[in-house]
Amino acid sequence: MPWYVPPGAEGISTPALLVYPERIEENVQRMLHMVGNDPLRLWPHVKTSKCRHIIERMVAHGIRRFKGATLPELEIALQAGATDLLLAMQPSAAIAGRLLDLAAANPSARFHAVVDDMQTLHRLEALTRKRNQTLTIWVDLDVGMHRTGIAPGPEAAALIETVAKCPTLETGGWHAYDGHLHQSSVEERRGACREWSRAFKQWLASTPLLKDHPLPLIAGGTPTFPMHAEASDRICSPGTSVLWDAGYAEHFPDLAFEWACVLMGRVVSKPTPESLCLDLGHKSVASEMPHPRLHFLNLAVDAFLGHSEEHLVVSSPEAPRTPVGTLIYAIPRHVCPTVALHQELLAIQEEGEMVSWPVAARQRRLNF
């Protein structure tokens, strides 16, 4: 049988999201290999899996530092054994209070937050002082994506200087996400990554305060993971690599990760002789991107004809010989938001057993 077909597949209700622990293990080992098997050089993002069981597999290899965009993602990482938790979304006043509540309930862990705004920094300083708590701050840099962060310059330097003067705030370092770098050519991507890295280093060298006090840098995501991994002084922050998806596999062939997550559905109707209706609607596959939103493993598809809440209609040359009820397997184009649509991952064990892994961090609130 193909690797993605689980035992007892006919008895599984669809749509279902399947994961393969042995492939996850391969991806984690590949991530470690890329940083010289030094787990301290990894600070993975948990937004991809949102699942304690997957994070536990990274923790088992010595990876203890994780970042998330939401508090439930940090909670799940804590449950898995993480010791350092970075909130990679600049916290509002309400979120900051909940973050410190979470920190108070877990005194053995160290909590971190990114900041790109002086007003936010002052608010965090006042809140930590009032509660007699500490928080580690990383200044979030805008290195070209123009989504969040502050450009390297006097204002960024002022943020770091202010952190150093606050008794309840600890200086973490710099945080830079270069998600705008998605060139398929590895050389073009490497060149673009070097360009902003060179400008960043020149800025540091030209600023006496920063030159004399070098700080750690958490850099990149999955596309630029290989580039930052080559620089031994950087902490790498991949996310998608743990499960992989069709979009990254297509655009970044230099990244040799394994597909470890498969969306399973069924043919529920045959509207015309040339078309099939699948139970893979918006509620089961991320739809923020244009088609193709799925890469099918066992079905040839000519076109995507319609996509709604519960249904996906495709035209296929195989439609005439594909009966209603046929199981269809596909790789999501964007796995991170696809996982967030599912309450559970069905983990297919090597011995054939199937275990439910809750996607608990898809919730907006767990305990805090």
N, C-alpha and C positions, 0 to 999 in steps of 0.2 A: 504494500500500500504506500502511496505517497506519504512523505514525512508529516504532513499537516492533517491527515485524516485520523481522528482519534478512535480508539476502540468504542464500540457501541454508539457510533455517530448517529444512527437513525433514531435513537431514543433521546437525543438532546433537543430541547426546545430552542427555536431560533427566533430572532437573531441572538447569537452568542459570541462572546469574545474569548478566544482560546489563547492560552500562553503555554510555552514549552520551556520548563525549567532548565533543561540541559543546554538550550540555546541561550537563555539568559546568562547562564554560567559562562558560556563561551564569550559572550559580549563583555561581561565584567572582567574576565581575565584579559581580554584584548585591551580594555581601557587601562588596566594596570600596566600591561606590557608597554603601552605607549608612553607612560611616565616613568619608565625604568623600575617598575614594580615598587614604587614608593607611594603608599596610600596617602601620605601627607600632601602629595601634590594633586590630589583630587578633592574637589568640593562639588559633587554632582547636584544637579537640579532634580527634585523629585516630582515635578509637575507631570512628567511623562507617565509614570506608573500610578502615583497616588495610592500605593499599596504597600502595607507593612511587610508582607512576605517577600516582595522583590527587594526592598531596602535591606532586609535582613541578610540577603545573599551578598550584598555589598559589604555590610558590616562584618560578615564572616571572613572577609578578605582583608580586614583591617581598616576599611574606609569608615571613618567616624564623623566626618563633617559633611553636612548637607545643607542645601538652600531650597527655599520654597517661596512661592508668591502669596500663599495664604497661611493662616495659622493652623488650619487642619493638616496641611502638608507638613508643617513642623511637628505637630503632635504625632503624626504617624511615624516620622523619622525618630522621634524620641522613643516611641514604643518599640522600634526596631533596634534600639541601642545606640543611637547617635549621641555624641557628646558636645558637638558644636552646631548650632542652628542659626542660619542666616535668613532673615526675612528680606528677600530680594525685591520687595515692593516698598517704596518709601511709605512709612506708616502715617496714616491720618491720626488725629487725636484719639478717636475711638479705638482704632486698631492698636495704637501705642499702649493704651491702658490694658487691653486684653493681652498684648505681648508680655507686658510686665507681670500680669497675673499668671501667665503660663510659666514665666521664669521663676516667680516666687514658689510655684508648686513643684519646680524641678531644680532645686538648688545645686545639684551636682553637675548640671549642664551649663554651658556657656552660651549666651544669646547675643546675636549680632543683628544689625540693621543697616541698610543702605540709606544714605541721605544725599540730596543734591540741592538743598534749600536751607538758607540760614534760619528762616523762621521756624521750620520744622526742627532744626537742630536745637534752637533755644527752647522749643516746647519739650523736646525729649530731655534736655538738661534739667528743666524745671520739674518735670514729672519724676525723673529718677531721683532727684534731690528730695522731693517731697516724700517719696516712698522709701528712701534710703536703699536704693538698689543701683546696680551698675549695668551698663549696656555697652557693648563694643560697637563702634561706628566705622563703617566703610564709606568713603566718599565715592558716589556713583558718577563715573565720567561718561560724557557723551563723546565717543570717538568716531562718530559719523552716521549713526543710525537715526539720530534726531527724534527719539521717542521719549527717553528719560535720560537723566544725567546732566552734568554740568561740564562745559568745555574746559579742558586743561587751560588754566590761566590764573589770574590774581584771585578771582572769587573762589575757585577750587582750593587754592592754597590757603585762603582765609578760613575755609571750612575746616581743614585739617588743623590749622593753628588754633582755632576755637575749641575743637575737640580736646586738644592737648591741655587746654587751660581749665577744662571742666572736671572737677574731682570725681563725679559719678559717671563720666563717660570715658571709655578706654579707646585708644586709637587702634583700629584694625589695619587699615591701609586703603588701597584703591580697588575699585570694582569697575570693570569695563566689559560691557557686552557688545560685541561687534556683529550683531545679527544681520546687518546690511551686507555682509560679505558672503555671498552665496554663488560665486563663480564656479561653474563646473570644472573649468581648467584649474588643476591644483597649483600650477605655477602662477596663474593670475591671482588666485586666492591668496597664495603665499606672499606675492608681491604687495597686494593691497593690505594684508595684515602687517607686513613689515613697514609699510608706509606710515600707518598710524602709530605703530610701536616706536618707530624712529622719532616721530614728532613728539611723542610722549616723553621719551628719554631726553630729548633736547630741552624740553620744557623743564624737566626735573633738574637737569644740569645747569640751567640758567637761573634757577631760583635757589638762592643760598640756603634758606630754611629747609627746603626739600632735599637739596643735594647732600647736606650734612646729616640728614636723618632718613636714610632709605627705608621704605615701607613695602610690605608685601603687596602683590597685585594678583587679584582673581580675574582671570581674563577669558573671554570667549564663551562660545557654546559648543555645539557638536561640529558644525562645518569647519571652524578654525581650530578645533581640538588638536590636530596633528601639528599645526604651526606653533601653537603655544606649548605643546609638549616638548618641542625641540629646545625651548628656552628653560633651562633648569631652575631659573629663579621665579618661575610663574606657577600659580595654582590654577589648574584647569577645571572648567565647569561644564562638562557635557551633560546632556539630559536624554535626548532621543536615542542615543547609542545603546541604551540598555534593552530596548525593545525593537528599535529600527522601524522604518516604514518605507512605503513605495516612493514617496517624494524624495527623500534623502538618498535612497538607493539609486534613483535615476540621475539626480543632479550631482552626487558626490561618489562616483565609482571608485575613488581612491580610498574610501573608508570601508574597510572589510568587516563590517558587522553583519550578524545573521538576523534574518527575520525571525522574531520570537513571539509575534502576536498576529493572530489570524482572525478575521471576522467571518463567521459562518452563518449562512442564510439558506433559504429554500426558494425554489420556484413555487409561487402561490397561484399563478394564473398565466394563461397564454392568450393575450388580447388579440394577436394576429398570428398568422403562420410564421412570421419572421421575428416576432418579439416575445420577450419573456418579462413577467412581472415578479420581482423578488421582494422579500420582506425586509429589505435593507433601506428603510427610509431615513429621514433626517434625524430621527430619534435614536438611531443606532450607528450612524457614520457621520463624522464631522463634515459639515457642508459649507464652511466658510470660504472654501476655495472652489474655483470652477472645475468642471469635469475635465479629466477623469478623477473622481474622488476615490476610486478603488482600482487596484491592480488584481485582476481575476487570475486565479491559479488553475482553475479547471473549466474555464468557459471562455471562448473567443467572443469578444464584443466589438461590434462595428460602431455603435453610437449609443449615447445615453439620451433617451427620449423623454424622460420625465422623472422628477424626483420630488416626493412629497413626504408628509410626516411618517407614514408607515411603508411606503412603496417606492421601489426603484424599477423603472421600465427601461429595458435595453433592447437593442436589436442585435441579433446574433445569427451567424450562419448555422449554428448548431441548434437553433430553436426547433426545427421540425422533428428532431430526434431527441429532444430533451423534455421528458414528461413532467407534469406538475408533481411536486414533491421532491424533485432532485435537489440534493445538497450542493450548495455553491460555496466556494472558499475564496477569500480575497484578502489582500493586504491593504490596509488603509493608506491613503496618500499622506494623511497627517494623523499620526497615531495618538498624540497627546490629547487633543480635544475629543477624539473618538473614545479613548478610555474613560474620559469624564462623563460619557453618556451611559455608562454601564455600571450597575450595582456590584457586579462581581466579574472576576476573571476565572475562567475554568482552566485550571492548571493540569496539563496532561503529563502525568508522571511516566518515567521510563518503563515501569512495570505495567503500564496500562491503566493504572488507577487515575480517576479524575477527582480533583479537589477544588472546592470553591475558595477563592481568595477575594475577600471583600475589597472594593475600591472605596474605602472609607473616606479618604480625603477629597472625594468629589463634593462632599457636603461643605457648606459655608461655615458651619460651626459644629465642633465636636463637643468639647467641654469648656472652651474658653472663647 
